[in-house]
Structure formats: structure tokens, C-alpha cells
Amino acid sequence: MAKDDDSKNYKVIAENRRARFDYFIESDLEVGIMLTGSEVKSLRTGQSNIAESYASVEGGELWLVNGYIAALARAGVFGHEERRRRKLLVKSRELARLWQATAREGMTLVPLVMYFNHRGIVKLKIAVAKGKKNHDKRETSANRDWNRQKQRLLKQG
């Protein structure tokens, strides 16, 4: 039981809100991310964006591509590139499953949320997802509007 309580105790750094609108989420996975010191300091100030990023399996490793972490002005020479590729840490069995999903089944690895867990370590939740077509997006929007209208009607009486 304690593990469930701890897993919910985290501070969100960056969130990809469009992911659930643009993709059908099949499953999600929590992964670690290799960062430098200046990147962690920049994340503590909340200066990051994962909306345009994606994950890919290349050369037997998992990478976060196009994730933005703002450069820290005080870092000086020891700074970092803002949009560099960052290695994601995952077990080999999970890596094989992710590779199979992307290479054979045509799925995409989409980052959902980046956060500090209860121990203060930066984690990234990625999802194995399939892209939605325009008619699927319209259907999702119509369902959301109908649920909102239904709640209004129930609230009124």
C-alpha cells in the first residue's frame, strides 16, 4: 500500500496535454532520464517543454528526442544544449517490448509527463500510442462536449 501512496506524491515539471488528444494511448511506462547538473537545476525552476518531443529506440537504447530544457545562465561553461538528445533509462525487457511496438506494430512513443518523484529524482512517463485520424479527434471532442453538457443537465435538476 505504501508504494501506491508514494507513486502519487510527485511534482509535475512539464506535461504534454495534446498527447491524449492526438493519440490513442495503449499503455504507459515510467522511465528514468540521464541529465546533467545544470539541466536538473533548470528543471527545478520549471523551464522545460516536452510537447514537441518523442522517444525512439536506436542502437539498443531509448532516447528522448527534441525535449526542451532551458539553459541555465549561471552554469557558464558547464551548461548544456537546450534540445539535445537525452538517454532514457529502462530495463532491457521493457526496451525490447517498446522496440517491438514501434518497429513491428507502427506505434509511437510519446512522453506524457516529466516530474520529480517522491525521492526528488526526475522521471518521465512515456506512452505507447497510436496516432488518431481527424475523424477520431472530432469524435473525441464531441464526446467530451456531450459529457460536459450531461453534467450541466444533471447539476440543474
N, CA, C and O of each residue as an XYZ file, in Angstrom:
628
protein
N       0.808     -1.201      0.000
C       0.000      0.000      0.000
C       0.846      1.259      0.000
O       0.473      2.254     -0.621
N       1.979      1.231      0.686
C       2.803      2.428      0.780
C       3.341      2.833     -0.587
O       3.514      4.019     -0.867
N       3.607      1.835     -1.442
C       4.137      2.159     -2.757
C       3.125      2.953     -3.580
O       3.507      3.878     -4.296
N       1.840      2.607     -3.489
C       0.817      3.353     -4.221
C       0.741      4.797     -3.740
O       0.577      5.714     -4.545
N       0.859      5.002     -2.423
C       0.805      6.361     -1.881
C       2.005      7.171     -2.347
O       1.869      8.352     -2.664
N       3.200      6.536     -2.392
C       4.401      7.244     -2.800
C       4.377      7.596     -4.281
O       4.866      8.653     -4.679
N       3.804      6.707     -5.106
C       3.827      6.953     -6.543
C       2.955      8.145     -6.925
O       3.158      8.737     -7.986
N       1.995      8.507     -6.089
C       1.123      9.637     -6.394
C       1.697     10.953     -5.879
O       1.173     12.023     -6.191
N       2.763     10.882     -5.097
C       3.344     12.063     -4.493
C       4.496     12.560     -5.370
O       5.652     12.197     -5.152
N       4.168     13.396     -6.368
C       5.214     13.922     -7.235
C       4.868     15.335     -7.673
O       3.721     15.775     -7.590
N       5.917     16.044     -8.152
C       5.770     17.424     -8.606
C       5.963     17.462    -10.118
O       7.028     17.103    -10.622
N       4.947     17.892    -10.832
C       4.986     17.918    -12.291
C       5.895     19.050    -12.758
O       5.781     20.184    -12.293
N       6.798     18.729    -13.681
C       7.700     19.711    -14.281
C       7.124     20.183    -15.615
O       6.971     21.382    -15.850
N       6.806     19.214    -16.489
C       6.261     19.522    -17.810
C       5.251     18.455    -18.182
O       5.400     17.289    -17.816
N       4.222     18.861    -18.910
C       3.167     17.932    -19.284
C       2.831     18.113    -20.755
O       2.799     19.235    -21.260
N       2.583     17.011    -21.434
C       2.189     17.040    -22.842
C       0.676     16.859    -22.901
O       0.189     15.731    -22.972
N      -0.061     17.953    -22.872
C      -1.518     17.891    -22.798
C      -2.160     17.444    -24.110
O      -3.245     16.862    -24.101
N      -1.500     17.711    -25.234
C      -2.079     17.337    -26.526
C      -1.935     15.857    -26.834
O      -2.566     15.362    -27.769
N      -1.124     15.143    -26.075
C      -0.866     13.741    -26.379
C      -2.146     12.914    -26.356
O      -2.361     12.086    -27.241
N      -2.988     13.126    -25.365
C      -4.225     12.336    -25.262
C      -5.240     12.745    -26.334
O      -6.143     11.973    -26.654
N      -5.103     13.928    -26.879
C      -5.982     14.359    -27.960
C      -5.505     13.822    -29.309
O      -6.321     13.459    -30.156
N      -4.188     13.770    -29.512
C      -3.628     13.367    -30.799
C      -3.390     11.872    -30.936
O      -3.216     11.383    -32.052
N      -3.377     11.129    -29.826
C      -3.021      9.709    -29.861
C      -3.980      8.866    -29.034
O      -4.552      9.339    -28.052
N      -4.150      7.594    -29.448
C      -4.798      6.585    -28.620
C      -3.696      6.005    -27.735
O      -2.726      5.450    -28.252
N      -3.823      6.121    -26.431
C      -2.797      5.632    -25.507
C      -3.060      4.157    -25.231
O      -4.106      3.801    -24.689
N      -2.114      3.301    -25.602
C      -2.245      1.860    -25.371
C      -1.766      1.491    -23.967
O      -2.479      0.822    -23.219
N      -0.565      1.926    -23.617
C      -0.005      1.654    -22.290
C       1.014      2.743    -21.972
O       1.478      3.453    -22.863
N       1.354      2.863    -20.691
C       2.359      3.852    -20.312
C       3.396      3.207    -19.411
O       3.178      2.137    -18.842
N       4.539      3.889    -19.294
C       5.686      3.344    -18.590
C       6.487      4.487    -17.977
O       6.699      5.516    -18.617
N       6.928      4.303    -16.741
C       7.768      5.302    -16.081
C       9.228      4.958    -16.360
O       9.662      3.829    -16.131
N       9.976      5.932    -16.852
C      11.395      5.722    -17.160
C      12.225      6.808    -16.492
O      11.723      7.890    -16.187
N      13.484      6.512    -16.272
C      14.426      7.499    -15.774
C      15.025      8.256    -16.940
O      14.862      7.859    -18.093
N      15.715      9.341    -16.647
C      16.321     10.152    -17.701
C      17.692     10.622    -17.217
O      17.840     11.063    -16.077
N      18.698     10.522    -18.099
C      20.049     10.947    -17.745
C      20.189     12.441    -18.009
O      20.021     12.901    -19.138
N      20.499     13.196    -16.952
C      20.610     14.651    -17.056
C      21.927     15.116    -16.464
O      22.554     14.415    -15.669
N      22.335     16.310    -16.866
C      23.500     16.937    -16.255
C      23.022     17.809    -15.099
O      21.819     18.008    -14.928
N      23.946     18.326    -14.314
C      23.594     19.139    -13.154
C      22.860     20.411    -13.511
O      21.908     20.793    -12.830
N      23.297     21.078    -14.581
C      22.641     22.329    -14.962
C      21.224     22.070    -15.468
O      20.348     22.922    -15.319
N      20.990     20.898    -16.067
C      19.639     20.565    -16.523
C      18.704     20.356    -15.345
O      17.556     20.801    -15.384
N      19.166     19.695    -14.310
C      18.341     19.463    -13.128
C      18.015     20.789    -12.447
O      16.882     21.004    -12.016
N      19.003     21.675    -12.349
C      18.753     22.990    -11.743
C      17.734     23.780    -12.554
O      16.882     24.464    -11.988
N      17.820     23.687    -13.873
C      16.866     24.380    -14.725
C      15.464     23.776    -14.567
O      14.471     24.504    -14.586
N      15.383     22.462    -14.413
C      14.086     21.806    -14.223
C      13.454     22.206    -12.895
O      12.231     22.301    -12.794
N      14.271     22.439    -11.886
C      13.729     22.846    -10.582
C      13.037     24.211    -10.676
O      12.140     24.504     -9.887
N      13.447     25.039    -11.631
C      12.775     26.320    -11.841
C      11.587     26.174    -12.802
O      10.865     27.142    -13.043
N      11.383     24.975    -13.348
C      10.225     24.708    -14.192
C      10.344     25.181    -15.619
O       9.334     25.497    -16.247
N      11.553     25.238    -16.150
C      11.760     25.755    -17.507
C      12.009     24.618    -18.487
O      13.145     24.379    -18.897
N      10.931     23.912    -18.864
C      11.078     22.817    -19.814
C       9.790     22.637    -20.605
O       8.735     23.153    -20.234
N       9.898     21.893    -21.702
C       8.751     21.629    -22.556
C       8.963     20.283    -23.241
O      10.016     20.040    -23.830
N       7.959     19.407    -23.163
C       8.046     18.106    -23.836
C       6.926     17.948    -24.868
O       6.679     16.841    -25.346
N       6.256     19.036    -25.209
C       5.106     18.955    -26.114
C       5.508     18.501    -27.513
O       4.756     17.755    -28.139
N       6.652     18.915    -28.024
C       7.060     18.557    -29.384
C       8.044     17.396    -29.404
O       8.629     17.110    -30.449
N       8.239     16.728    -28.288
C       9.252     15.680    -28.230
C       8.644     14.299    -28.422
O       7.428     14.120    -28.355
N       9.519     13.329    -28.663
C       9.124     11.942    -28.807
C      10.283     11.063    -28.355
O      11.408     11.541    -28.207
N      10.015      9.798    -28.138
C      11.060      8.858    -27.742
C      11.280      7.884    -28.887
O      10.351      7.569    -29.632
N      12.520      7.406    -29.027
C      12.814      6.443    -30.080
C      13.844      5.437    -29.583
O      14.697      5.752    -28.753
N      13.747      4.230    -30.104
C      14.695      3.166    -29.788
C      15.711      3.130    -30.915
O      15.367      2.839    -32.060
N      16.976      3.429    -30.586
C      18.046      3.450    -31.584
C      19.290      2.802    -31.004
O      19.747      3.178    -29.925
N      19.829      1.842    -31.711
C      21.073      1.206    -31.282
C      20.950      0.485    -29.941
O      21.909      0.444    -29.170
N      19.804     -0.070    -29.664
C      19.618     -0.790    -28.407
C      19.456      0.108    -27.193
O      19.587     -0.357    -26.060
N      19.172      1.395    -27.411
C      18.971      2.340    -26.310
C      17.735      3.184    -26.602
O      17.334      3.350    -27.754
N      17.146      3.710    -25.540
C      15.958      4.549    -25.663
C      16.368      6.005    -25.486
O      17.076      6.341    -24.536
N      15.924      6.877    -26.400
C      16.329      8.274    -26.398
C      15.111      9.188    -26.410
O      14.106      8.881    -27.051
N      15.200     10.307    -25.705
C      14.215     11.374    -25.783
C      14.745     12.389    -26.792
O      15.828     12.946    -26.613
N      13.985     12.621    -27.837
C      14.409     13.497    -28.927
C      13.582     14.774    -28.887
O      12.361     14.726    -28.738
N      14.243     15.907    -29.018
C      13.618     17.229    -29.134
C      12.937     17.698    -27.840
O      12.029     18.527    -27.893
N      13.355     17.189    -26.706
C      12.847     17.702    -25.434
C      13.593     18.978    -25.076
O      14.816     19.035    -25.204
N      12.875     19.996    -24.632
C      13.487     21.297    -24.356
C      13.669     21.496    -22.862
O      12.715     21.390    -22.091
N      14.904     21.787    -22.455
C      15.215     22.213    -21.090
C      16.031     23.482    -21.227
O      17.106     23.470    -21.828
N      15.533     24.573    -20.678
C      16.163     25.884    -20.841
C      17.583     25.876    -20.280
O      17.875     25.204    -19.290
N      18.453     26.636    -20.931
C      19.834     26.764    -20.467
C      19.860     27.612    -19.195
O      19.119     28.585    -19.064
N      20.711     27.228    -18.283
C      20.850     27.947    -17.034
C      21.938     29.004    -17.214
O      23.065     28.666    -17.577
N      21.629     30.256    -16.971
C      22.566     31.354    -17.210
C      23.784     31.255    -16.283
O      24.900     31.579    -16.691
N      23.577     30.814    -15.051
C      24.676     30.749    -14.083
C      25.616     29.585    -14.330
O      26.678     29.519    -13.710
N      25.257     28.652    -15.227
C      26.082     27.467    -15.450
C      27.393     27.809    -16.155
O      28.391     27.112    -15.975
N      27.396     28.854    -16.938
C      28.616     29.283    -17.619
C      29.117     28.235    -18.588
O      28.388     27.818    -19.489
N      30.362     27.804    -18.410
C      30.991     26.839    -19.301
C      30.378     25.452    -19.144
O      30.408     24.649    -20.076
N      29.827     25.170    -17.973
C      29.318     23.840    -17.680
C      27.839     23.696    -18.037
O      27.162     22.817    -17.504
N      27.338     24.528    -18.914
C      25.934     24.493    -19.320
C      25.634     23.306    -20.216
O      26.441     22.384    -20.334
N      24.484     23.334    -20.839
C      24.049     22.231    -21.684
C      23.320     22.764    -22.912
O      22.879     23.913    -22.938
N      23.200     21.914    -23.926
C      22.397     22.252    -25.094
C      20.929     22.116    -24.718
O      20.551     21.196    -23.993
N      20.110     23.025    -25.207
C      18.706     23.031    -24.806
C      17.914     21.871    -25.387
O      17.048     21.325    -24.704
N      18.180     21.481    -26.619
C      17.405     20.428    -27.276
C      18.244     19.207    -27.616
O      18.046     18.590    -28.664
N      19.166     18.856    -26.756
C      19.992     17.681    -27.039
C      19.202     16.404    -26.799
O      18.198     16.398    -26.087
N      19.681     15.313    -27.414
C      19.049     14.007    -27.189
C      19.453     13.506    -25.807
O      20.627     13.552    -25.440
N      18.483     13.032    -25.051
C      18.752     12.561    -23.689
C      18.417     11.087    -23.596
O      17.373     10.637    -24.068
N      19.318     10.348    -22.980
C      19.138      8.909    -22.852
C      18.103      8.617    -21.771
O      18.140      9.199    -20.687
N      17.181      7.710    -22.080
C      16.165      7.281    -21.125
C      16.567      5.925    -20.565
O      17.063      5.067    -21.296
N      16.353      5.734    -19.274
C      16.775      4.528    -18.587
C      15.584      3.600    -18.401
O      14.586      3.953    -17.774
N      15.717      2.399    -18.965
C      14.635      1.419    -18.915
C      15.254      0.024    -18.894
O      16.358     -0.173    -19.401
N      14.555     -0.935    -18.315
C      15.053     -2.308    -18.263
C      15.042     -2.915    -19.656
O      14.252     -2.515    -20.512
N      15.923     -3.882    -19.879
C      16.082     -4.456    -21.213
C      14.813     -5.159    -21.694
O      14.530     -5.145    -22.893
N      14.054     -5.761    -20.810
C      12.809     -6.422    -21.202
C      11.793     -5.388    -21.697
O      11.097     -5.614    -22.687
N      11.717     -4.255    -21.000
C      10.814     -3.185    -21.430
C      11.289     -2.563    -22.740
O      10.476     -2.205    -23.592
N      12.602     -2.436    -22.897
C      13.156     -1.884    -24.130
C      12.792     -2.768    -25.317
O      12.448     -2.263    -26.386
N      12.865     -4.074    -25.134
C      12.503     -5.000    -26.209
C      11.019     -4.861    -26.557
O      10.647     -4.908    -27.730
N      10.180     -4.691    -25.545
C       8.747     -4.525    -25.783
C       8.469     -3.214    -26.527
O       7.633     -3.175    -27.430
N       9.173     -2.142    -26.147
C       8.992     -0.853    -26.817
C       9.484     -0.904    -28.259
O       8.854     -0.343    -29.157
N      10.622     -1.584    -28.479
C      11.152     -1.708    -29.831
C      10.176     -2.467    -30.710
O       9.944     -2.092    -31.860
N       9.599     -3.542    -30.165
C       8.639     -4.330    -30.928
C       7.408     -3.502    -31.268
O       6.893     -3.588    -32.383
N       6.932     -2.700    -30.320
C       5.743     -1.885    -30.561
C       5.992     -0.843    -31.642
O       5.118     -0.597    -32.473
N       7.166     -0.228    -31.643
C       7.429      0.822    -32.632
C       7.815      0.250    -33.993
O       7.336      0.730    -35.020
N       8.673     -0.767    -34.014
C       9.175     -1.280    -35.286
C       8.163     -2.170    -35.998
O       7.986     -2.056    -37.211
N       7.508     -3.042    -35.269
C       6.625     -4.015    -35.916
C       5.172     -3.568    -35.982
O       4.492     -3.828    -36.974
N       4.696     -2.910    -34.956
C       3.277     -2.585    -34.890
C       2.972     -1.155    -35.319
O       1.801     -0.783    -35.404
N       3.996     -0.340    -35.591
C       3.778      1.016    -36.070
C       3.298      1.993    -35.008
O       2.653      2.991    -35.332
N       3.600      1.722    -33.756
C       3.195      2.614    -32.670
C       4.237      3.733    -32.522
O       5.305      3.696    -33.133
N       3.893      4.725    -31.692
C       4.766      5.855    -31.415
C       4.990      5.930    -29.920
O       4.093      5.604    -29.142
N       6.178      6.356    -29.504
C       6.476      6.553    -28.088
C       6.366      8.041    -27.791
O       7.176      8.842    -28.260
N       5.350      8.403    -27.005
C       5.038      9.798    -26.737
C       5.255     10.088    -25.253
O       4.707      9.377    -24.410
N       6.039     11.113    -24.910
C       6.157     11.480    -23.493
C       4.888     12.175    -23.014
O       4.373     13.074    -23.679
N       4.389     11.752    -21.859
C       3.164     12.333    -21.306
C       3.461     13.392    -20.260
O       2.909     14.491    -20.306
N       4.335     13.058    -19.315
C       4.598     13.999    -18.220
C       6.027     13.776    -17.706
O       6.505     12.644    -17.626
N       6.693     14.883    -17.360
C       8.002     14.837    -16.713
C       7.812     15.377    -15.305
O       7.174     16.412    -15.112
N       8.368     14.673    -14.314
C       8.112     15.061    -12.929
C       9.250     14.630    -12.014
O      10.064     13.776    -12.365
N       9.286     15.246    -10.825
C      10.157     14.807     -9.741
C       9.352     13.819     -8.912
O       8.249     14.143     -8.472
N       9.886     12.606     -8.687
C       9.149     11.651     -7.876
C       9.304     11.989     -6.394
O       9.886     13.019     -6.053
N       8.794     11.138     -5.521
C       8.811     11.435     -4.087
C      10.216     11.483     -3.506
O      10.412     12.019     -2.415
N      11.218     10.920     -4.230
C      12.611     10.988     -3.780
C      13.375     12.147     -4.405
O      14.560     12.321     -4.120
N      12.724     12.948     -5.255
C      13.368     14.097     -5.879
C      14.122     13.759     -7.148
O      14.949     14.548     -7.605
N      13.849     12.587     -7.731
C      14.515     12.154     -8.952
C      13.609     12.459    -10.140
O      12.396     12.259    -10.069
N      14.198     12.944    -11.231
C      13.418     13.280    -12.419
C      13.014     11.993    -13.124
O      13.857     11.151    -13.432
N      11.723     11.850    -13.376
C      11.178     10.705    -14.100
C      10.354     11.213    -15.267
O       9.888     12.353    -15.271
N      10.183     10.350    -16.254
C       9.405     10.680    -17.437
C       8.428      9.546    -17.678
O       8.817      8.378    -17.679
N       7.174      9.877    -17.880
C       6.179      8.864    -18.198
C       5.962      8.903    -19.698
O       5.511      9.909    -20.245
N       6.289      7.786    -20.366
C       6.088      7.703    -21.805
C       4.960      6.728    -22.087
O       4.692      5.825    -21.295
N       4.307      6.917    -23.212
C       3.181      6.077    -23.589
C       3.443      5.446    -24.948
O       4.015      6.068    -25.843
N       3.012      4.202    -25.082
C       2.976      3.546    -26.382
C       1.623      3.931    -26.969
O       0.580      3.579    -26.418
N       1.642      4.653    -28.089
C       0.419      5.247    -28.606
C       0.299      5.044    -30.114
O       1.278      4.798    -30.818
N      -0.932      5.156    -30.570
C      -1.218      5.079    -31.994
C      -1.886      6.385    -32.398
O      -2.796      6.846    -31.709
N      -1.462      6.979    -33.481
C      -1.975      8.278    -33.906
C      -3.449      8.244    -34.276
O      -3.934      7.265    -34.844
N      -4.156      9.319    -33.952
C      -5.574      9.441    -34.297
C      -5.707     10.127    -35.650
O      -4.893     10.973    -36.018
N      -6.732      9.751    -36.370
C      -7.094     10.441    -37.605
C      -7.987     11.630    -37.238
O      -8.403     11.760    -36.086
N      -8.282     12.494    -38.207
C      -9.094     13.678    -37.930
C     -10.501     13.320    -37.460
O     -11.045     13.996    -36.586
N     -11.097     12.274    -38.022
C     -12.453     11.920    -37.595
C     -12.447     11.379    -36.167
O     -13.427     11.549    -35.442
N     -11.352     10.729    -35.752
C     -11.244     10.262    -34.366
C     -11.148     11.441    -33.411
O     -11.725     11.414    -32.324
N     -10.420     12.477    -33.817
C     -10.284     13.664    -32.974
C     -11.622     14.380    -32.833
O     -11.961     14.862    -31.752
N     -12.384     14.451    -33.926
C     -13.700     15.072    -33.856
C     -14.626     14.284    -32.938
O     -15.403     14.867    -32.182
N     -14.541     12.963    -33.007
C     -15.371     12.113    -32.156
C     -15.011     12.304    -30.678
O     -15.894     12.379    -29.823
N     -13.725     12.381    -30.390
C     -13.280     12.619    -29.020
C     -13.791     13.963    -28.511
O     -14.259     14.067    -27.377
N     -13.701     14.984    -29.348
C     -14.175     16.310    -28.965
C     -15.683     16.313    -28.745
O     -16.169     16.941    -27.804
N     -16.430     15.617    -29.605
C     -17.884     15.557    -29.461
C     -18.265     14.822    -28.179
O     -19.190     15.239    -27.482
N     -17.569     13.741    -27.861
C     -17.842     13.008    -26.618
C     -17.559     13.866    -25.398
O     -18.322     13.850    -24.433
N     -16.471     14.610    -25.438
C     -16.123     15.478    -24.315
C     -17.179     16.566    -24.130
O     -17.573     16.866    -23.003
N     -17.640     17.160    -25.244
C     -18.675     18.194    -25.164
C     -19.985     17.622    -24.635
O     -20.662     18.263    -23.832
N     -20.351     16.405    -25.085
C     -21.579     15.790    -24.621
C     -21.511     15.477    -23.122
O     -22.486     15.691    -22.402
N     -20.370     14.975    -22.651
C     -20.211     14.685    -21.222
C     -20.302     15.961    -20.389
O     -20.874     15.957    -19.299
N     -19.745     17.035    -20.900
C     -19.824     18.318    -20.213
C     -21.276     18.808    -20.138
O     -21.725     19.287    -19.097
N     -21.999     18.680    -21.253
C     -23.405     19.089    -21.293
C     -24.248     18.205    -20.374
O     -25.159     18.693    -19.704
N     -23.950     16.925    -20.345
C     -24.678     15.988    -19.491
C     -24.499     16.347    -18.017
O     -25.450     16.293    -17.238
N     -23.271     16.714    -17.641
C     -23.011     17.118    -16.257
C     -23.782     18.387    -15.900
O     -24.282     18.515    -14.782
N     -23.879     19.323    -16.840
C     -24.643     20.555    -16.599
C     -26.123     20.239    -16.372
O     -26.755     20.806    -15.481
N     -26.668     19.329    -17.187
C     -28.072     18.963    -17.069
C     -28.346     18.255    -15.744
O     -29.369     18.510    -15.108
N     -27.452     17.378    -15.327
C     -27.635     16.675    -14.054
C     -27.522     17.638    -12.878
O     -28.211     17.480    -11.870
N     -26.660     18.624    -13.009
C     -26.465     19.601    -11.933
C     -27.695     20.482    -11.763
O     -28.046     20.854    -10.644
N     -28.355     20.818    -12.883
C     -29.529     21.701    -12.822
C     -30.746     20.993    -12.232
O     -31.590     21.644    -11.616
N     -30.851     19.714    -12.402
C     -32.006     19.088    -11.782
C     -32.409     17.890    -12.495
O     -33.373     17.234    -12.104
